[in-house]
Amino acid sequence: MKERDEFLEKEFDFSKAIKNPYVRTIKKPITINLDENIIIYFKSKAESTGIPYQTLINLYLRDCVANNRNLEVSWK
């Protein structure tokens, strides 16, 4: 629970405050099992783009969410 600062509340009017648009979204560390060829693919893309491979994976997944992509799965 966040503590309240009575001095700040008395001295400053925060009623028209806006959220900082430059704050990065919070990332949650997880453990995930990926196929080796997936890791190799993203690491090669990381070398050519200069973007860390974990960031590339996150960007790709973020794009999937933003575009509401549906997964096509077929079991053989």
C-alpha positions as CSV (number, residue, x, y, z in Angstrom):
1,M,0.0,0.0,0.0
2,K,1.3,3.4,-1.0
3,E,1.9,5.9,1.8
4,R,0.3,9.3,1.4
5,D,2.3,12.5,1.7
6,E,0.1,15.0,3.4
7,F,2.6,17.9,2.8
8,L,2.6,17.3,-0.9
9,E,-1.2,17.0,-1.0
10,K,-1.6,20.3,0.8
11,E,1.1,22.2,-1.2
12,F,0.4,21.0,-4.7
13,D,-2.7,20.4,-6.8
14,F,-2.4,17.0,-8.4
15,S,-6.0,17.0,-9.7
16,K,-4.9,17.8,-13.2
17,A,-1.8,15.6,-13.3
18,I,-1.3,13.4,-16.2
19,K,0.5,10.1,-16.4
20,N,4.1,10.3,-17.7
21,P,4.0,9.1,-21.3
22,Y,7.7,8.2,-21.2
23,V,7.5,5.7,-18.5
24,R,8.3,2.2,-19.9
25,T,5.9,-0.6,-19.5
26,I,6.7,-3.0,-16.7
27,K,8.2,-6.2,-17.9
28,K,7.8,-9.4,-15.9
29,P,10.7,-11.9,-16.0
30,I,9.5,-15.4,-16.8
31,T,11.1,-18.7,-17.7
32,I,10.0,-20.0,-21.1
33,N,11.1,-23.1,-23.1
34,L,11.7,-22.4,-26.8
35,D,12.9,-24.6,-29.6
36,E,16.5,-24.2,-30.4
37,N,15.8,-23.1,-34.0
38,I,13.6,-20.3,-32.7
39,I,16.4,-19.0,-30.5
40,I,18.9,-19.2,-33.4
41,Y,16.5,-17.4,-35.7
42,F,15.9,-14.5,-33.2
43,K,19.6,-14.3,-32.3
44,S,20.5,-14.0,-36.0
45,K,18.0,-11.2,-36.4
46,A,19.4,-9.6,-33.3
47,E,22.9,-9.5,-34.9
48,S,21.6,-7.9,-38.1
49,T,19.4,-5.3,-36.4
50,G,21.5,-4.6,-33.3
51,I,18.4,-5.2,-31.1
52,P,18.7,-7.9,-28.3
53,Y,17.0,-11.1,-29.2
54,Q,14.8,-11.1,-26.2
55,T,13.6,-7.6,-27.1
56,L,12.8,-8.9,-30.6
57,I,10.8,-11.8,-29.3
58,N,8.9,-9.3,-27.1
59,L,8.3,-6.9,-30.0
60,Y,7.0,-9.8,-32.1
61,L,4.6,-11.0,-29.4
62,R,3.5,-7.4,-28.7
63,D,2.7,-7.1,-32.5
64,C,0.6,-10.3,-32.2
65,V,-1.4,-8.9,-29.3
66,A,-1.8,-5.5,-31.0
67,N,-3.1,-7.0,-34.2
68,N,-5.2,-9.7,-32.4
69,R,-3.5,-12.5,-34.4
70,N,-5.0,-15.9,-34.1
71,L,-2.8,-18.9,-33.8
72,E,-3.3,-21.7,-36.4
73,V,-2.5,-25.0,-34.8
74,S,-2.8,-28.4,-36.5
75,W,-1.8,-31.6,-34.8
76,K,-0.2,-34.3,-37.0
